[in-house]
Amino acid sequence: MLGAREPMFRRGISRLESASGHAATDIRLSTEVERGAQYKLRELGFDPHDTTGAELYAALQQRIRNDDALLGRTLTRRYGTASSHSAVRCALAALPVPKQCFGLKTAVGRQLLKGLPPRHSMKILGYRSFDSMMRREPLLAVYAAGWLLEPAGWRKAMLEAYRKLHATDFEVRSMALIAPEADRWRTLAQPVVMTKKHTIVGLREFGAIVMLPLPDAAPPAATLTSLLLALHEMNEVRAAGTFLKFSQARPDFGRLLQATVADESTFGVELLGGPLPWQIIHRYYARFAERFRAEVFEPFVRQEDLAWHSVEKALQYIEPDLHFWQHTTTLGTLHGHRPVSMNVIDAALSFCNQLPYEHRIVHYFRHSLWHELVMRYLRHENVEQAVLRGLESPLVTGPTLL
């Protein structure tokens, strides 16, 4: 199911089982996944013991088609706009989920961009002067364009500039949700849509989500896919912000910022053959608030900072009739040594890209199942204590192996 590397994964599970008193945590989760998948198969009208992977995949793709149409009607009726991204932005803004972030100050971001103007993006947007562009365009939208369209040299130079920043260059503020609508932004987004099939950009350093406009010939299920990816990125952006907030007293803050923007934030604990992502820590203490350790996280990070929303629950809040996807984030069935994912983001991306069964997407299912497995082991005292020891001096000492 996970596509994990062997024998490292098996050895890691053995160590975790030993540390947790041989509670068979992996077997319990496997059983829950199997039962949950069987329940959803029955909900789709299938016999769980006589359904091929291709049949399940086709049914999920048809459901995405229908649910996208339903969502589009709901957003248009509720927000009265023909622009799907404007409607998505309104829906996200109305969600009753925490949106406080630790993000780079606007003035600092503007100064950085002035030193590294995104000339390719400027040309596409029709500007000859950087100052003229910045008077008319949202700063965060320009950053999103730069990360998507500028050459590798620009991205590398920007990451090096981030390395020189300090925690004092950041502030606590509400998450920004940006959706530029002008035709020039539609032109800029065209090549992005052709290659990536979406235009959602999470700016972890700013605590922001940018939704570039879709072209008239948008990919199938673009509204639903954009909403799902934005919901996912909101969690990622908040988690990155809490990591930076937690690390703000570190002398190498700039290096941590650079690593966070370039990849996942990790610290000095290795688990199941790789470094433990901060996102799992953030998500774990969001779910099990009673286990929060003030002596480890405070004064910089408080329990309320560690918020995490379920993508499926948020989707159902926006449109209650999309309830089928509840509790599917870690569900899948195995066919031909590879899973068919029931995760709604995988299903939507597969439909959006019109992928055949053989090339189906399973990334978000595997990512979520991996996180769930680790969080189940973290509930065992010995495992949690080993991780907390790593948190007390993140990225300083050698890795703690579990």
C-alpha positions in Angstrom: 0.0 0.0 0.0 2.7 2.5 1.0 5.2 1.6 -1.7 7.8 1.6 1.1 11.4 0.7 0.6 12.5 -2.7 2.0 14.1 -3.9 4.1 14.3 -0.5 5.8 10.6 -0.2 6.4 10.3 -3.7 7.9 13.2 -3.1 10.2 11.7 0.3 11.2 8.3 -1.3 12.0 10.1 -4.0 14.1 11.9 -1.2 16.1 8.6 0.7 16.6 6.8 -2.5 17.7 9.5 -3.2 20.2 9.4 0.3 21.6 5.6 0.2 21.8 5.3 -3.1 23.6 4.4 -5.2 20.5 0.9 -3.7 20.3 0.5 -4.7 16.6 -0.2 -1.1 15.7 0.5 -1.7 12.0 -1.8 -4.7 11.9 -4.6 -2.8 13.6 -4.3 0.0 11.1 -4.2 -2.4 8.1 -7.5 -4.0 9.4 -9.1 -0.6 9.7 -8.1 0.4 6.2 -9.5 -2.9 4.8 -12.8 -2.5 6.6 -13.2 1.1 5.7 -12.5 0.4 2.0 -15.1 -2.5 2.1 -17.7 -0.1 3.6 -17.1 2.5 0.8 -17.3 -0.2 -1.9 -20.7 -1.2 -0.6 -21.7 2.4 -0.6 -20.7 2.5 -4.3 -22.9 -0.5 -4.9 -20.1 -3.0 -5.3 -19.4 -6.4 -3.7 -16.1 -5.9 -1.8 -15.1 -9.5 -2.7 -15.8 -9.3 -6.4 -14.7 -5.9 -7.6 -11.8 -5.2 -9.9 -9.5 -2.3 -9.4 -10.5 -0.9 -12.8 -14.2 -1.0 -11.8 -13.5 0.8 -8.6 -11.4 3.4 -10.3 -14.1 4.1 -13.0 -16.7 4.5 -10.3 -14.6 7.0 -8.3 -13.9 8.9 -11.5 -17.6 9.2 -12.3 -18.3 10.4 -8.7 -15.6 13.1 -9.2 -17.4 14.2 -12.4 -20.7 14.5 -10.7 -19.4 16.1 -7.5 -17.5 18.8 -9.4 -20.7 19.7 -11.2 -22.6 19.9 -7.9 -19.9 22.0 -6.3 -19.8 24.4 -9.2 -23.6 25.0 -8.9 -23.3 25.5 -5.1 -20.5 28.0 -5.3 -22.1 29.9 -8.2 -25.4 30.1 -6.3 -23.7 31.1 -3.0 -21.2 33.6 -4.2 -22.7 34.8 -7.5 -19.5 34.7 -9.6 -18.6 33.1 -12.9 -15.0 32.8 -11.8 -14.4 29.4 -10.1 -11.3 30.6 -8.4 -13.0 33.7 -6.9 -15.7 31.4 -5.6 -13.2 29.0 -4.2 -11.4 31.8 -2.4 -14.7 33.0 -0.9 -15.5 29.4 0.2 -12.0 29.1 1.9 -12.3 32.5 3.6 -15.7 31.4 5.0 -14.4 28.1 6.5 -14.5 28.1 10.3 -10.9 26.9 10.7 -7.9 28.7 12.3 -6.1 30.8 9.7 -3.4 32.4 11.8 0.1 32.1 10.4 3.7 33.0 11.0 4.7 34.7 7.7 7.3 37.0 6.2 6.6 40.7 6.5 5.3 42.3 3.3 8.0 45.0 3.4 10.8 42.4 3.6 9.2 40.4 0.8 9.0 43.5 -1.4 12.7 44.3 -0.8 13.8 40.8 -1.6 11.8 40.8 -4.9 13.2 44.2 -5.8 16.7 42.7 -5.6 15.6 39.7 -7.7 12.9 40.9 -10.1 11.1 38.0 -11.9 11.8 39.3 -15.4 10.2 36.4 -17.2 7.0 36.8 -15.3 7.1 40.6 -15.8 7.4 40.1 -19.6 4.4 37.8 -19.6 2.3 40.2 -17.5 3.2 43.0 -19.9 5.4 45.2 -17.7 8.8 46.8 -18.5 9.3 48.3 -15.1 9.4 46.4 -11.8 8.0 49.4 -9.9 5.1 49.7 -12.4 4.3 46.1 -11.9 4.4 46.3 -8.1 2.1 49.3 -8.1 -0.6 47.3 -9.9 -0.1 43.7 -8.9 -0.4 41.8 -5.6 3.0 41.1 -4.2 2.1 37.5 -3.3 0.7 36.8 -6.8 4.0 38.0 -8.3 5.9 35.6 -5.9 3.7 32.7 -7.0 4.4 33.5 -10.7 8.1 33.7 -10.0 8.2 30.3 -8.3 6.2 28.8 -11.2 7.8 30.4 -14.2 11.2 31.8 -13.5 14.4 29.8 -14.4 16.2 27.6 -11.9 18.8 30.3 -11.3 16.2 32.8 -10.0 14.7 30.2 -7.6 18.2 29.3 -6.3 19.1 32.9 -5.8 15.8 33.6 -3.9 16.5 30.6 -1.6 19.9 32.0 -0.9 18.4 35.3 0.0 16.0 33.6 2.4 19.0 32.1 4.1 20.1 35.5 5.2 16.7 36.4 6.9 16.0 36.4 10.6 12.9 35.6 12.7 12.4 39.4 13.2 11.6 39.5 9.5 8.4 37.5 10.3 5.1 38.3 12.0 1.9 36.6 13.1 -1.0 37.4 10.9 -4.0 35.8 9.1 -3.4 33.5 6.2 -3.6 35.4 2.9 -5.9 34.0 0.2 -5.1 35.6 -3.2 -6.9 35.1 -6.5 -5.9 37.6 -9.2 -8.5 37.7 -12.0 -7.1 40.0 -14.8 -6.7 38.6 -18.3 -2.9 39.0 -18.1 -2.9 36.6 -15.1 -4.9 34.2 -17.2 -2.3 34.4 -19.9 0.5 33.8 -17.4 -1.3 30.8 -15.9 -1.9 29.1 -19.2 1.4 27.2 -19.4 1.1 26.2 -15.8 -2.3 24.7 -16.4 -1.0 22.8 -19.4 1.7 21.1 -17.4 0.4 20.9 -13.8 -3.4 20.9 -14.4 -3.9 23.3 -11.5 -2.8 26.8 -10.5 -2.7 26.6 -6.7 0.5 27.8 -5.1 1.2 27.6 -1.3 3.7 30.2 -0.2 5.0 28.7 3.0 7.3 31.6 3.8 4.4 34.1 3.6 1.6 32.1 5.1 -0.4 32.5 1.8 -2.4 30.6 -0.8 -2.4 32.0 -4.3 -5.0 30.8 -6.9 -4.0 31.9 -10.4 -7.0 32.0 -12.8 -7.9 29.0 -14.9 -8.1 29.5 -18.7 -11.4 29.3 -20.6 -10.5 25.7 -21.6 -10.0 24.5 -18.1 -9.2 20.9 -17.3 -12.1 18.6 -16.2 -13.2 19.0 -12.6 -11.0 22.1 -12.2 -13.2 23.7 -9.5 -13.3 20.6 -7.2 -9.6 19.9 -7.8 -8.6 23.5 -7.1 -10.6 23.6 -3.9 -9.1 20.3 -2.7 -5.5 21.3 -3.4 -6.1 24.7 -1.7 -7.5 22.9 1.4 -4.4 20.7 1.4 -2.0 23.6 1.0 -3.7 25.5 3.9 -2.6 22.7 6.2 0.9 22.6 4.8 1.3 26.4 5.0 0.2 26.5 8.7 2.5 23.6 9.6 5.5 25.2 8.0 4.6 28.4 9.9 4.6 26.7 13.2 7.9 25.0 12.5 9.5 28.4 11.8 7.8 29.9 14.8 9.1 27.0 17.0 12.6 27.6 15.5 12.8 31.4 15.7 15.4 31.4 18.5 17.7 29.2 16.5 21.0 30.8 15.2 20.5 29.0 11.9 16.9 30.2 11.4 17.7 31.3 7.8 18.9 27.8 6.9 15.8 26.3 8.4 13.6 28.7 6.4 15.5 27.8 3.2 14.9 24.1 3.8 11.2 24.6 4.7 10.5 26.5 1.5 12.5 24.0 -0.6 11.1 20.9 1.0 9.4 19.4 4.1 10.6 20.6 7.5 12.3 17.8 9.4 14.3 17.5 12.7 16.7 15.1 14.4 14.6 11.9 14.6 14.7 9.1 12.1 11.7 6.9 11.9 10.8 4.1 9.4 14.0 4.7 7.5 13.8 8.5 7.1 13.7 11.8 8.9 10.4 12.6 10.7 8.5 15.5 9.0 7.3 18.3 11.2 3.9 18.0 9.6 3.3 14.8 11.5 4.2 16.5 14.8 1.9 19.4 14.0 -0.9 17.0 13.0 -0.4 14.7 16.0 -0.7 17.4 18.6 -3.6 19.0 16.7 -5.5 15.7 17.0 -4.4 14.8 20.6 -4.4 18.2 22.2 -4.4 16.6 25.7 -0.9 15.3 25.0 0.6 18.7 24.2 3.8 19.4 26.2 4.0 23.1 27.1 7.6 22.6 28.4 8.7 21.5 24.9 6.8 23.9 22.6 6.3 27.1 24.6 6.9 30.0 24.7 6.9 30.2 20.9 4.3 27.6 20.0 1.1 27.2 21.9 -1.4 24.4 21.6 -3.9 26.5 19.6 -1.1 27.1 17.0 -1.2 23.4 16.1 -4.5 23.3 14.2 -5.1 20.9 11.3 -8.4 20.5 9.4 -9.7 17.4 7.6 -9.9 18.1 3.8 -13.0 15.9 3.5 -14.8 17.5 6.5 -14.0 21.0 5.1 -15.4 19.8 1.7 -18.6 18.6 3.3 -18.9 21.8 5.2 -18.9 23.7 1.9 -21.3 21.3 0.2 -23.0 18.7 2.6 -23.9 16.4 -0.3 -20.2 15.6 -0.8 -20.3 13.3 2.2 -19.1 10.2 0.4 -15.5 11.3 0.8 -15.7 11.5 4.6 -13.0 9.2 6.2 -11.4 8.2 2.8 -8.1 10.0 3.2 -6.3 6.7 4.2 -8.5 4.2 2.3 -7.5 2.2 -0.7 -7.6 -1.4 -2.1 -4.7 -3.3 -3.4 -4.8 -4.6 -7.0 -1.8 -6.0 -8.8 0.6 -5.0 -6.0 -0.5 -1.3 -6.3 -3.3 0.5 -4.6 -6.4 2.1 -6.0 -6.7 5.2 -3.9 -10.0 6.3 -2.5 -8.4 9.6 -1.3 -10.5 12.4 -2.9 -7.4 14.4 -4.0 -5.9 11.5 -5.8 -9.3 10.8 -7.5 -9.7 14.4 -8.5 -6.2 14.8 -9.9 -6.5 11.5 -11.8 -9.8 12.8 -13.4 -8.4 16.3 -14.0 -5.5 14.8 -15.9 -7.7 12.2 -17.6 -5.4 9.4 -16.5 -6.1 5.8 -17.5 -6.3 3.2 -14.7 -2.7 2.1 -15.3 -1.4 5.6 -14.5 -3.7 6.4 -11.6 -2.5 8.8 -8.9 -1.9 7.3 -5.4 0.4 10.0 -3.8 -2.0 11.7 -1.4 -3.3 8.3 -0.2 0.1 7.0 0.6 1.2 10.3 2.2 -1.9 10.3 4.5 -1.5 6.6 5.3 2.1 7.1 6.2 1.2 10.0 8.5 -1.5 7.9 10.1 0.8 5.0 10.8 3.4 7.2 12.4 0.8 9.0 14.5 -0.6 5.7 15.8 2.9 4.7 17.0 3.5 8.2 18.5 0.6 7.5 20.9 2.8 4.9 22.7 4.7 6.6 25.5 8.2 5.3 24.6 7.9 6.4 21.0 6.5 9.8 21.9 9.3 10.4 24.4 12.0 9.6 21.9 10.5 12.1 19.5 10.1 14.8 22.2 13.8 14.4 23.0 14.5 15.3 19.4 12.2 18.3 19.6 14.0 19.7 22.5 17.0 20.4 20.3 15.8 20.1 16.7 18.3 19.6 14.0 21.2 20.0 16.4 22.1 16.6 17.7 22.6 13.4 15.7 19.4 11.5 14.6 17.5 9.5 17.2 16.7 6.1 15.5 13.4 4.4 15.9 
